[in-house]
Amino acid sequence: MDARSYAGSGTATSSKGFLGTNTNQLFNFLTSNQLNFRKTIGLHSIRALAATEYGRTKLENILVNVNNVRADTP
């Protein structure tokens, strides 16, 4: 049997091949808020602090493995 043919594949000298896909998605969100206020009316003292933060991360991976698959194999 010819190992290069589909019928001959899967023998000790040739495997039927492998086709695999893997998809991963990662979404990450970050928010931070801060507010600080002080006041002193006698002899005037006012302080203020306001801050905000926003972050977003999107990671998408697609992995395709093809091993020992002939171009004319359905």
N, C-alpha and C positions, 0 to 999 in steps of 0.2 A: 504494500500500500504506500502511496506517495504521501509523505508527511506534509507536503505543500498543499494538498487538497483538503477540503473540509472533512471528507470521510476519513482521511488519514490523520487528521489532527487529533489531539488528545492521547496520542501514543506516548511511549517513553521518550521519544525524541522531540515531540512537539505538543504543546498544550493547545486547547481551544481558545485561549486568550482571556483577557480580562478587560472590562470596561466599567469604570466606576466614577461616580460623581459625588461630591460632598459640598453642601452649601451651609455656611454659618453666617449669622447676623448678630451683631452686638449693638445695642443702643444704650447710651449712658447719658444721664442728665444730671446737672449740678446747679443748685441755686443757693445763694447766700444773701442774707439781709442783715443790716446792722443800723441801729438808730440810737443815738445818744444825745441827750439834751440836758443842760444844767442852766439854772438861772439864779441870780442873786440880785435883787432889786436895790438893796442898800449899798451904795457906792458902785453900782452898775457892774455886773459880771454876767455875761451871757456866753455860753458855749454851745456849739451844735456840731454834730457829726452824722452824716448820712452816707451809706454805702450800699451797693448792690452788686451782685455778680450772677452771671448766667453762663452756663456752658452746655454744649451738646456735642456728642461724639457718635458717629455712625460708622461702623466697620462691617464690611461685607466681603466675605471670601468665597470664591468658587474654585474648587479643585477638581480637575478631570484627569483620570489615569487611564491610559490605553497601553496595554502590553500584549504583544503577540497576536494582534488582530489584523488580518489581511485586508487590503483595501477593497477587495471584491466580495467580502463576507457580508451577508445581509444582517 
